[in-house]
Amino acid sequence: MRGYAEEVAGELGQELKKRLSVAGVRVMEARLTHLAYATEITSAMFQRQQNTAIVAARQKIVEGAVGMAQMAIAQL
């Protein structure tokens, strides 16, 4: 949504105009001043990022172990 703030603001303005016109309110402009993820979403995104980093680190460890084993075999 952050990359499309203008489009979101436009849609928001249109929706507000539709809903508030019934009450006689005229919407002149609608803008987003702050956009943030909900705490639950942020937590889930962070957890996923951590899991990806853990998998990558384990893969590097395995690659290193395989490399050492191959060098040992080559020296035998």
MOPAC internal coordinates of N, CA, C and O (Angstrom, degrees):
PM7 1SCF
backbone

  N    0.0000 0     0.00 0     0.00 0    0    0    0
  C    1.4392 1     0.00 0     0.00 0    1    0    0
  C    1.5205 1   111.27 1     0.00 0    2    1    0
  O    1.2310 1   120.44 1   151.12 1    3    2    1
  N    1.3036 1   116.77 1   -28.88 1    3    2    1
  C    1.4548 1   119.05 1  -176.75 1    5    3    2
  C    1.5192 1   111.68 1   -64.04 1    6    5    3
  O    1.2310 1   120.40 1   146.85 1    7    6    5
  N    1.3157 1   116.85 1   -33.15 1    7    6    5
  C    1.4522 1   120.70 1   179.85 1    9    7    6
  C    1.5178 1   113.13 1   -75.31 1   10    9    7
  O    1.2310 1   120.25 1   165.67 1   11   10    9
  N    1.3074 1   117.12 1   -14.33 1   11   10    9
  C    1.4627 1   121.66 1  -176.70 1   13   11   10
  C    1.5210 1   111.38 1  -124.01 1   14   13   11
  O    1.2310 1   120.50 1  -140.06 1   15   14   13
  N    1.3173 1   116.65 1    39.94 1   15   14   13
  C    1.4664 1   121.21 1  -176.03 1   17   15   14
  C    1.5239 1   112.04 1   -60.08 1   18   17   15
  O    1.2310 1   120.05 1   140.40 1   19   18   17
  N    1.3189 1   117.51 1   -39.60 1   19   18   17
  C    1.4664 1   120.21 1  -179.69 1   21   19   18
  C    1.5282 1   111.37 1   -64.87 1   22   21   19
  O    1.2310 1   120.63 1   137.14 1   23   22   21
  N    1.3331 1   116.39 1   -42.86 1   23   22   21
  C    1.4586 1   120.12 1   179.53 1   25   23   22
  C    1.5293 1   110.78 1   -65.41 1   26   25   23
  O    1.2310 1   120.80 1   138.41 1   27   26   25
  N    1.3279 1   116.09 1   -41.59 1   27   26   25
  C    1.4647 1   120.44 1   179.49 1   29   27   26
  C    1.5266 1   109.59 1   -64.21 1   30   29   27
  O    1.2310 1   120.65 1   136.32 1   31   30   29
  N    1.3381 1   116.35 1   -43.68 1   31   30   29
  C    1.4699 1   120.26 1   179.06 1   33   31   30
  C    1.5303 1   110.57 1   -62.51 1   34   33   31
  O    1.2310 1   120.16 1   141.49 1   35   34   33
  N    1.3262 1   117.30 1   -38.51 1   35   34   33
  C    1.4612 1   120.85 1   177.88 1   37   35   34
  C    1.5174 1   111.77 1   -63.22 1   38   37   35
  O    1.2310 1   120.84 1   133.64 1   39   38   37
  N    1.3274 1   116.00 1   -46.36 1   39   38   37
  C    1.4619 1   120.47 1   178.21 1   41   39   38
  C    1.5266 1   110.98 1   -63.75 1   42   41   39
  O    1.2310 1   120.82 1   138.98 1   43   42   41
  N    1.3269 1   116.04 1   -41.02 1   43   42   41
  C    1.4571 1   120.73 1   178.23 1   45   43   42
  C    1.5264 1   110.43 1   -60.88 1   46   45   43
  O    1.2310 1   120.78 1   135.12 1   47   46   45
  N    1.3219 1   116.12 1   -44.88 1   47   46   45
  C    1.4670 1   120.54 1   178.70 1   49   47   46
  C    1.5175 1   112.14 1   -60.30 1   50   49   47
  O    1.2310 1   120.30 1   136.52 1   51   50   49
  N    1.3226 1   117.03 1   -43.48 1   51   50   49
  C    1.4649 1   121.00 1   179.92 1   53   51   50
  C    1.5288 1   110.73 1   -63.82 1   54   53   51
  O    1.2310 1   120.95 1   136.26 1   55   54   53
  N    1.3241 1   115.79 1   -43.74 1   55   54   53
  C    1.4668 1   119.62 1  -179.63 1   57   55   54
  C    1.5290 1   111.06 1   -65.39 1   58   57   55
  O    1.2310 1   120.59 1   138.51 1   59   58   57
  N    1.3333 1   116.48 1   -41.49 1   59   58   57
  C    1.4631 1   119.88 1   177.79 1   61   59   58
  C    1.5271 1   111.29 1   -63.38 1   62   61   59
  O    1.2310 1   120.41 1   137.87 1   63   62   61
  N    1.3239 1   116.82 1   -42.13 1   63   62   61
  C    1.4749 1   120.59 1   178.21 1   65   63   62
  C    1.5223 1   110.77 1   -58.46 1   66   65   63
  O    1.2310 1   121.16 1   134.39 1   67   66   65
  N    1.3287 1   115.39 1   -45.61 1   67   66   65
  C    1.4603 1   120.30 1  -179.41 1   69   67   66
  C    1.5222 1   111.73 1   -60.31 1   70   69   67
  O    1.2310 1   121.17 1   131.53 1   71   70   69
  N    1.3171 1   115.37 1   -48.47 1   71   70   69
  C    1.4687 1   119.69 1  -174.07 1   73   71   70
  C    1.5246 1   113.09 1   -75.04 1   74   73   71
  O    1.2310 1   120.33 1   144.55 1   75   74   73
  N    1.3197 1   116.98 1   -35.45 1   75   74   73
  C    1.4597 1   119.49 1  -174.89 1   77   75   74
  C    1.5253 1   113.58 1   -88.24 1   78   77   75
  O    1.2310 1   120.31 1   163.95 1   79   78   77
  N    1.3174 1   117.02 1   -16.05 1   79   78   77
  C    1.4689 1   119.34 1   179.51 1   81   79   78
  C    1.5260 1   111.05 1   -62.69 1   82   81   79
  O    1.2310 1   120.14 1   151.69 1   83   82   81
  N    1.3214 1   117.34 1   -28.31 1   83   82   81
  C    1.4605 1   122.35 1   177.89 1   85   83   82
  C    1.5321 1   110.51 1   -60.33 1   86   85   83
  O    1.2310 1   120.76 1   144.63 1   87   86   85
  N    1.3347 1   116.16 1   -35.37 1   87   86   85
  C    1.4594 1   121.02 1  -178.76 1   89   87   86
  C    1.5319 1   111.87 1   -90.22 1   90   89   87
  O    1.2310 1   120.17 1  -178.15 1   91   90   89
  N    1.3306 1   117.27 1     1.85 1   91   90   89
  C    1.4582 1   120.47 1   179.75 1   93   91   90
  C    1.5218 1   113.80 1    84.45 1   94   93   91
  O    1.2310 1   120.37 1  -167.83 1   95   94   93
  N    1.3077 1   116.90 1    12.17 1   95   94   93
  C    1.4647 1   121.21 1   179.27 1   97   95   94
  C    1.5214 1   108.83 1   -89.01 1   98   97   95
  O    1.2310 1   121.11 1   -45.91 1   99   98   97
  N    1.3135 1   115.49 1   134.09 1   99   98   97
  C    1.4605 1   120.77 1   179.04 1  101   99   98
  C    1.5242 1   109.11 1  -106.60 1  102  101   99
  O    1.2310 1   120.28 1   -60.13 1  103  102  101
  N    1.3191 1   117.06 1   119.87 1  103  102  101
  C    1.4602 1   122.23 1   179.83 1  105  103  102
  C    1.5228 1   108.07 1   -89.84 1  106  105  103
  O    1.2310 1   121.00 1   -59.82 1  107  106  105
  N    1.3206 1   115.70 1   120.18 1  107  106  105
  C    1.4603 1   121.16 1  -178.99 1  109  107  106
  C    1.5333 1   111.41 1   -89.94 1  110  109  107
  O    1.2310 1   121.36 1   143.08 1  111  110  109
  N    1.3249 1   115.00 1   -36.92 1  111  110  109
  C    1.4649 1   119.16 1  -175.50 1  113  111  110
  C    1.5289 1   109.00 1  -161.68 1  114  113  111
  O    1.2310 1   121.03 1   -30.89 1  115  114  113
  N    1.3170 1   115.64 1   149.11 1  115  114  113
  C    1.4647 1   120.66 1   175.76 1  117  115  114
  C    1.5261 1   107.50 1  -135.16 1  118  117  115
  O    1.2310 1   121.14 1   -49.78 1  119  118  117
  N    1.3165 1   115.43 1   130.22 1  119  118  117
  C    1.4704 1   120.61 1  -179.99 1  121  119  118
  C    1.5187 1   110.20 1  -135.35 1  122  121  119
  O    1.2310 1   121.55 1   -24.66 1  123  122  121
  N    1.3093 1   114.63 1   155.34 1  123  122  121
  C    1.4596 1   120.77 1   172.67 1  125  123  122
  C    1.5212 1   107.12 1  -101.44 1  126  125  123
  O    1.2310 1   120.54 1   -57.11 1  127  126  125
  N    1.3197 1   116.58 1   122.89 1  127  126  125
  C    1.4594 1   119.44 1   178.88 1  129  127  126
  C    1.5151 1   111.77 1  -100.38 1  130  129  127
  O    1.2310 1   120.57 1   156.43 1  131  130  129
  N    1.3254 1   116.51 1   -23.57 1  131  130  129
  C    1.4595 1   119.69 1   179.24 1  133  131  130
  C    1.5183 1   108.05 1  -149.11 1  134  133  131
  O    1.2310 1   121.25 1   -48.48 1  135  134  133
  N    1.3062 1   115.21 1   131.52 1  135  134  133
  C    1.4565 1   120.55 1   179.33 1  137  135  134
  C    1.5198 1   107.89 1  -130.68 1  138  137  135
  O    1.2310 1   120.31 1   -59.42 1  139  138  137
  N    1.3108 1   117.01 1   120.58 1  139  138  137
  C    1.4602 1   120.96 1  -178.49 1  141  139  138
  C    1.5231 1   109.32 1  -140.89 1  142  141  139
  O    1.2310 1   121.37 1   -25.75 1  143  142  141
  N    1.3041 1   114.99 1   154.25 1  143  142  141
  C    1.4451 1   120.60 1   176.80 1  145  143  142
  C    1.5236 1   110.04 1   -78.05 1  146  145  143
  O    1.2310 1   120.52 1   -28.04 1  147  146  145
  N    1.3011 1   116.62 1   151.96 1  147  146  145
  C    1.4658 1   121.39 1   174.15 1  149  147  146
  C    1.5316 1   108.27 1   -66.40 1  150  149  147
  O    1.2310 1   120.67 1   -26.17 1  151  150  149
  N    1.3034 1   116.33 1   153.83 1  151  150  149
  C    1.4588 1   121.79 1  -177.79 1  153  151  150
  C    1.5232 1   111.63 1   -55.69 1  154  153  151
  O    1.2310 1   120.73 1   139.54 1  155  154  153
  N    1.3345 1   116.20 1   -40.46 1  155  154  153
  C    1.4678 1   120.10 1  -178.59 1  157  155  154
  C    1.5230 1   110.96 1   -64.25 1  158  157  155
  O    1.2310 1   120.54 1   140.27 1  159  158  157
  N    1.3233 1   116.58 1   -39.73 1  159  158  157
  C    1.4628 1   120.66 1  -179.26 1  161  159  158
  C    1.5252 1   110.14 1   -69.68 1  162  161  159
  O    1.2310 1   120.58 1   136.83 1  163  162  161
  N    1.3296 1   116.50 1   -43.17 1  163  162  161
  C    1.4582 1   120.59 1   178.19 1  165  163  162
  C    1.5212 1   110.64 1   -59.70 1  166  165  163
  O    1.2310 1   120.81 1   136.57 1  167  166  165
  N    1.3193 1   116.06 1   -43.43 1  167  166  165
  C    1.4638 1   120.69 1   179.84 1  169  167  166
  C    1.5259 1   110.94 1   -62.53 1  170  169  167
  O    1.2310 1   120.58 1   135.97 1  171  170  169
  N    1.3234 1   116.50 1   -44.03 1  171  170  169
  C    1.4694 1   120.51 1   179.94 1  173  171  170
  C    1.5243 1   111.21 1   -65.49 1  174  173  171
  O    1.2310 1   120.50 1   140.16 1  175  174  173
  N    1.3291 1   116.64 1   -39.84 1  175  174  173
  C    1.4648 1   120.25 1   179.08 1  177  175  174
  C    1.5307 1   110.46 1   -65.29 1  178  177  175
  O    1.2310 1   120.33 1   138.64 1  179  178  177
  N    1.3285 1   116.98 1   -41.36 1  179  178  177
  C    1.4549 1   121.43 1   179.13 1  181  179  178
  C    1.5209 1   110.56 1   -65.21 1  182  181  179
  O    1.2310 1   120.38 1   138.27 1  183  182  181
  N    1.3228 1   116.87 1   -41.73 1  183  182  181
  C    1.4654 1   121.39 1   178.87 1  185  183  182
  C    1.5231 1   110.41 1   -61.63 1  186  185  183
  O    1.2310 1   120.68 1   138.09 1  187  186  185
  N    1.3143 1   116.31 1   -41.91 1  187  186  185
  C    1.4666 1   120.50 1   179.32 1  189  187  186
  C    1.5239 1   110.52 1   -64.86 1  190  189  187
  O    1.2310 1   120.52 1   138.93 1  191  190  189
  N    1.3312 1   116.60 1   -41.07 1  191  190  189
  C    1.4542 1   121.10 1   178.66 1  193  191  190
  C    1.5319 1   110.24 1   -62.95 1  194  193  191
  O    1.2310 1   120.30 1   137.37 1  195  194  193
  N    1.3197 1   117.02 1   -42.63 1  195  194  193
  C    1.4635 1   121.04 1   177.75 1  197  195  194
  C    1.5184 1   111.14 1   -62.43 1  198  197  195
  O    1.2310 1   120.57 1   135.90 1  199  198  197
  N    1.3257 1   116.51 1   -44.10 1  199  198  197
  C    1.4656 1   120.28 1   179.91 1  201  199  198
  C    1.5195 1   111.16 1   -62.10 1  202  201  199
  O    1.2310 1   120.24 1   139.52 1  203  202  201
  N    1.3160 1   117.14 1   -40.48 1  203  202  201
  C    1.4593 1   120.98 1   178.03 1  205  203  202
  C    1.5178 1   110.66 1   -62.86 1  206  205  203
  O    1.2310 1   120.14 1   138.24 1  207  206  205
  N    1.3280 1   117.34 1   -41.76 1  207  206  205
  C    1.4622 1   121.45 1   179.07 1  209  207  206
  C    1.5254 1   111.08 1   -65.52 1  210  209  207
  O    1.2310 1   120.18 1   140.81 1  211  210  209
  N    1.3290 1   117.25 1   -39.19 1  211  210  209
  C    1.4664 1   120.74 1   179.35 1  213  211  210
  C    1.5231 1   110.33 1   -64.68 1  214  213  211
  O    1.2310 1   120.32 1   135.60 1  215  214  213
  N    1.3185 1   116.99 1   -44.40 1  215  214  213
  C    1.4722 1   120.85 1   179.31 1  217  215  214
  C    1.5225 1   110.19 1   -62.26 1  218  217  215
  O    1.2310 1   120.19 1   136.96 1  219  218  217
  N    1.3343 1   117.25 1   -43.04 1  219  218  217
  C    1.4677 1   121.03 1   179.58 1  221  219  218
  C    1.5286 1   110.70 1   -63.32 1  222  221  219
  O    1.2310 1   120.29 1   138.70 1  223  222  221
  N    1.3292 1   117.06 1   -41.30 1  223  222  221
  C    1.4684 1   120.26 1   179.24 1  225  223  222
  C    1.5263 1   111.07 1   -65.01 1  226  225  223
  O    1.2310 1   120.51 1   138.10 1  227  226  225
  N    1.3075 1   116.63 1   -41.90 1  227  226  225
  C    1.4718 1   119.88 1   179.16 1  229  227  226
  C    1.5258 1   110.69 1   -65.09 1  230  229  227
  O    1.2310 1   120.83 1   143.10 1  231  230  229
  N    1.3186 1   116.01 1   -36.90 1  231  230  229
  C    1.4652 1   119.65 1   178.79 1  233  231  230
  C    1.5259 1   110.07 1   -63.75 1  234  233  231
  O    1.2310 1   120.12 1   138.82 1  235  234  233
  N    1.3257 1   117.37 1   -41.18 1  235  234  233
  C    1.4690 1   121.17 1   177.96 1  237  235  234
  C    1.5279 1   110.50 1   -63.21 1  238  237  235
  O    1.2310 1   120.36 1   139.45 1  239  238  237
  N    1.3225 1   116.92 1   -40.55 1  239  238  237
  C    1.4634 1   120.71 1   179.05 1  241  239  238
  C    1.5257 1   110.34 1   -62.10 1  242  241  239
  O    1.2310 1   120.57 1   135.24 1  243  242  241
  N    1.3331 1   116.52 1   -44.76 1  243  242  241
  C    1.4648 1   120.76 1   179.56 1  245  243  242
  C    1.5217 1   110.51 1   -64.32 1  246  245  243
  O    1.2310 1   120.30 1   137.73 1  247  246  245
  N    1.3359 1   117.03 1   -42.27 1  247  246  245
  C    1.4712 1   120.36 1   178.33 1  249  247  246
  C    1.5263 1   110.66 1   -60.44 1  250  249  247
  O    1.2310 1   120.58 1   139.00 1  251  250  249
  N    1.3308 1   116.49 1   -41.00 1  251  250  249
  C    1.4627 1   120.18 1   178.36 1  253  251  250
  C    1.5123 1   111.88 1   -64.80 1  254  253  251
  O    1.2310 1   120.37 1   137.52 1  255  254  253
  N    1.3252 1   116.90 1   -42.48 1  255  254  253
  C    1.4620 1   120.79 1   179.44 1  257  255  254
  C    1.5292 1   110.98 1   -64.92 1  258  257  255
  O    1.2310 1   120.65 1   138.26 1  259  258  257
  N    1.3188 1   116.36 1   -41.74 1  259  258  257
  C    1.4703 1   120.15 1   178.54 1  261  259  258
  C    1.5281 1   109.68 1   -64.31 1  262  261  259
  O    1.2310 1   120.56 1   138.78 1  263  262  261
  N    1.3150 1   116.54 1   -41.22 1  263  262  261
  C    1.4670 1   120.36 1   178.77 1  265  263  262
  C    1.5228 1   111.56 1   -61.86 1  266  265  263
  O    1.2310 1   120.17 1   137.43 1  267  266  265
  N    1.3311 1   117.29 1   -42.57 1  267  266  265
  C    1.4645 1   120.59 1   178.50 1  269  267  266
  C    1.5319 1   110.74 1   -64.83 1  270  269  267
  O    1.2310 1   120.90 1   139.01 1  271  270  269
  N    1.3265 1   115.88 1   -40.99 1  271  270  269
  C    1.4673 1   119.79 1   179.47 1  273  271  270
  C    1.5211 1   110.31 1   -64.13 1  274  273  271
  O    1.2310 1   120.28 1   138.93 1  275  274  273
  N    1.3210 1   117.08 1   -41.07 1  275  274  273
  C    1.4684 1   120.38 1   178.99 1  277  275  274
  C    1.5193 1   111.08 1   -65.19 1  278  277  275
  O    1.2310 1   119.90 1   141.06 1  279  278  277
  N    1.3116 1   117.80 1   -38.94 1  279  278  277
  C    1.4746 1   121.01 1   178.10 1  281  279  278
  C    1.5289 1   110.29 1   -65.81 1  282  281  279
  O    1.2310 1   120.66 1   139.82 1  283  282  281
  N    1.3294 1   116.34 1   -40.18 1  283  282  281
  C    1.4715 1   119.81 1   179.25 1  285  283  282
  C    1.5221 1   110.47 1   -64.36 1  286  285  283
  O    1.2310 1   120.70 1   137.37 1  287  286  285
  N    1.3258 1   116.27 1   -42.63 1  287  286  285
  C    1.4653 1   120.22 1   178.79 1  289  287  286
  C    1.5166 1   110.88 1   -63.86 1  290  289  287
  O    1.2310 1   120.41 1   139.25 1  291  290  289
  N    1.3237 1   116.82 1   -40.75 1  291  290  289
  C    1.4555 1   121.78 1  -179.63 1  293  291  290
  C    1.5378 1   110.24 1   -64.05 1  294  293  291
  O    1.2310 1   119.80 1   144.76 1  295  294  293
  N    1.3083 1   118.00 1   -35.24 1  295  294  293
  C    1.4525 1   120.95 1  -179.30 1  297  295  294
  C    1.5225 1   112.47 1   -76.10 1  298  297  295
  O    1.2310 1   120.45 1   157.21 1  299  298  297
  N    1.3252 1   116.74 1   -22.79 1  299  298  297
  C    1.4651 1   119.47 1   177.95 1  301  299  298
  C    1.4968 1   109.13 1   -74.72 1  302  301  299
  O    1.2310 1   120.10 1   180.00 1  303  302  301

